[in-house]
Amino acid sequence: MRHSEGTFAGFGGLPLYYQSWRPEGEPRAIVILVHGFGEHSGRYMNVVSHLVPRGHAIYALDHRGHGRSPGPRGYIHDWEEFREDIRAFVRMVAEQEPGRPLFLMGHSMGGLIVLEYALRYPEGLSGVIASGPVLAQVGLSPVLMVLARVLSRLWPRFAMNTGLDATSISRDPEVVATYRADPLVHSTGTARLGTEMTRAIRWTHEHAREWRLPLLILHGGADRLVPPEGSRRFFEHVPIADKERIEYEGGYHEPHNDTHRAQVLADLERWLERHL
C-alpha cells in the first residue's frame, strides 16, 4: 500500500489537505471518501485497510474548517463551498486516475454532501455510497437549533459546542476513546453551518426523484446522532432499480467503526465488485 499526502485548490482557491492510499499494482477502481462533521480523513483506516489490498485506490480530503485543512472550525458561509470543494477534488482525482471507475463515498454530513453533489453533478461517477447520511434533524439540542437559525443572519460565524455524544458513534469503547483523544477531532459548529445543512437536507429530499446513479446507503438502526428515518425516506423516493439500503439492527452512527464493521465492509466490497 502506497500512501501520499498533498493539497489542492478548493472553492475560492483555499488549499485543502488530502491523502491517498493506492495498491501496489494498478487500481481497479477509485473511491473518494468524504468525512463527516468534526472529524477528518484519517478516521477511515478500517475502510482503507479493507479495500486497498483488494485493488481499490482511496482518496480522502479534509473539509475546510476540519482536520488539517485551513478555515474557521465548523464554519461555511454557503453550502456551495462544500459542493465546489468536492467538485474540484473529483476533477483532480479523475485527472490522476484516468479511465478508472470512480465512486463517491460519504459518511454523516459527508453522506449529505455526496448525495447533494451527485444530484447536481452525476457526470463521471460510477456510483455513490452514503453511510449514515444526515437526512433528518441531527441529535442536537432544540435550543441550539433555534439559536443557530437566529444567529445565522445576525452573527453567522458564532461558534458553539454542539455537545456531540461521543458514545453514540460506536458500540466499541476503543473507537470512542480514540475519537475523544484525537487532536484533529472537534465539536465546534457555527450558526451558518447549521442553517446551511438544514437547507441542503431539504433540497436533497425535494430532488430525490431525480436520482440516476447506482446507490448504496448504510445506516445503523440505533443511530442516535442521525435518525435512520431520513435515509429511509430518501431511499424510498429514489426512482431507479439499482439502489440498495442496508440498516444494521442495533448499529450506532459509524457502521465502518462499529462492532459489526466486518459485515459492513463485506457489504461495501460486495456492492463495489458488482458495479465494476
N, C-alpha and C positions, 0 to 999 in steps of 0.2 A: 504494500500500500504506500502510495506517494502522497505526502501532504504538502500543500503550499498555501501561502497567505499573500494578500495584496489589498489594494484599494481600487475602487472605480468611482467615476463621477456620477452621483445620483442627481435627483432633481435640483436644479439651481446650481449645479456644479459641486455640491457638497461631497467631499471624499469619504466614501463609506467602506468600512472594513468587510472583507470576505475571506473565506478559506475554502479549500477544495481537497478532496481525497479521491485518488484515482487508482484503479487496479494496476497491477504490474503489466498486464497486456492491454490491448486496445479495449476500451469500454464498449459494452453492448448497448447501453442506454445511459442517459443523464438524468439525475434527479436534482432539482433545485429545491432546497429546504428553506422555508420561511418561518422563523420562530415566532413565539407569542409575546405578549406584553411582559415587560420587566425582566426578560431573560436574554439569551444570546445564542449564537450559532454553535457554541461549544457544548451545549447540553444535549446533543443528539448522537452521542457516540454509540449508543445501542443500535441506532439505525445505521450509522456508518459501518460499524463492525460487522453487521449482518449483511448489508447489501454490497459493499465494495468487494469483498472476496468472491462474490457471485457475479462479478463483472459489471457492476454499475458504478459510474463516477458520480460523486456528490459534490455539489457547490452550495454554499450557505453564506448568507450575508448577516451582518448585524444592522438592524434598523437604525435610522437616525434617532439619537436620544437613547440608545441602548448599547450595551456591551462595549466594544472597542471603537464604535463609531462616534463622531462628534455630535453636538447638539444638546440642548437642554433636555435633561432626563424626562422621558414620558411626555414630550410635547411635539405636536404638529400644529400648523396653522390651518391646514386643509387636508382632507383625506387624499387628495390628488398627489401629495408628496409621497406617501407610501406607494401609491399605484405607479407613479412615474419612476420611483426608485426601482421597483420590480421590473418595470419595462426596460430600463437601462441595463439592469443585471441580466435579464433574459437575453437581450441582444448581445451583450458581451460574451455570455456563455455559449450562445449559438455560433458566434464567430470563432470561438476557441475549439468548439466541438462540432464542426460542420457535418451535416448529413446523418446525425445520430438522433434516435427518438428522444424527445425532451419532455419530461414530466415535471409538473409543479406540485410540491407538497407543502402544505402549511398547517401549523398547529395553533389552536386557540384564536387569538387575534390574527395570527398568521393564516389560519384557516379562512377567516373572513376576508383577509387581504387577497388570497389567491382566488377565491370564488368571485369576488367583485372584479378582480383583474381579468379573469378568464371570460367573464361575461362581456367585457369591453374589448379584450384583445385575445381572442382564441387562436389567432394565426400562429402556426409553428409549434403548437403544443400537441403532444400525443395523448394527454390525459391529465387529470387533476386528482390529487388525494387531499382531503380535508380531515384533519384529526381534531376532534373536539372543537369545531368551529364556533366562534361567537356569533350565534344567530338568534339569541334571545337575551333578555336582560341578564347581565352578569351578576354574580352573587356579591354585590356591594350594598352598603347601607343606603336605603332610600333617601336619607338626609343628604348624603354625599352626591347622589344623582341630581337632586333638586338644586343643591348648591352649585354643581357643575353647570347646569343649564343657565342659571342666573349669571354666574361669573364668566361664562364663555363669551358673553357680549361685553361685559364691563372690564374684565381682567383675565384675558384668555390664557396667560402664562401662569396664572395662580396654581401653585403646586400643592398637592396634598398626599398624605399617605393613604393608599387605598385600603389598607388593613387586610390585604390578601392572606387568607389562611393557608399557610404552607402545608399543613397536614391534609389538605384537600387535593393535593396534586397526585399523591400516590399512596398505596397501602404499604409500600416498602419503606420502613423507617430510615434506611440508609439513604434513599433518594431524598427524603425530606431533610435529613441532617446535612447532606451535601448541598442542597439548594440553599438552606439557611446560611451556610458558611461561605457561599460563593461570592467573592467580592464584586463580580460583574452583574449580579442579580440586584434589582431594585424594585421597590413597590411604590414609586412616585408616579402619580398620574396628574395630569393637568386638566383644567376646566375644558379647554378646547378639545383635547383628545377625547374626553368623554362624550361631548356632543357630536363630534365628527364620527365617532364609532357608532353612535346611535343612528346617525343619518345613513351611514354605509350599510348597517343592518337592514334598515327599512328599504333602501334602494335594491339591495340584493334579493330580498324576498319578492319585491314587486316585479323583478325581471327574471325570476326563476324559470318561467316557462320559455325563456329564450335560450336556455342552456343547450349546447350542442356537442360537448366533448365527453369522452368516457370519464366516468366519475366514480370515485370510491370515497365513502365517508366512514370514519371510525369514531366511535363515541362510547365513553364509559357510561353504563346505565345508572350509576350512582354519582355522577359528576355533580358536585355541589357548587362549583365555580361557574360552569357554563351548562345550563339545563339542556338535556338531550332533546327536549321537545322542539327546540329551534331548528336543529339539523334535520329532525324527523319531518317537520313541516316543509322545509325547503326541498328535501328529497322527494316528497310526495308530489310536488309541483313540477319537478324536472320531467320533461316530456319524453326523453329518449329511452330506449330499451337498455342501452349499455350503461347501466348505473347499478351500484351496489352500496348498501349501507349495513354496517355491522355494529350492533350495540352489545357491548360486553357486560353481562349481568354482574352487578356489584362493582364494576370498574370505576376508578376515580378519573381525575381530569387528564392525566398524561398516559394514554394507553401504552406508548412505547417505553415508559418508565415504571409501569405498574407491575404487580406480581404476576400478571398474565401476559407479560411482554413477549414471551416466546411464541404464544399463539398469535399475537398481534403482528409480529414481524413475519411469521409464516404466512399470514393472510395478505400482508403487504407484498411479500415476494411473489405469492401465487398470482395476485392481481397484475403485478408488473409483467410477469412472464407471459400472461395471457394477452397482454397488449403490446408486446414487442413486435 
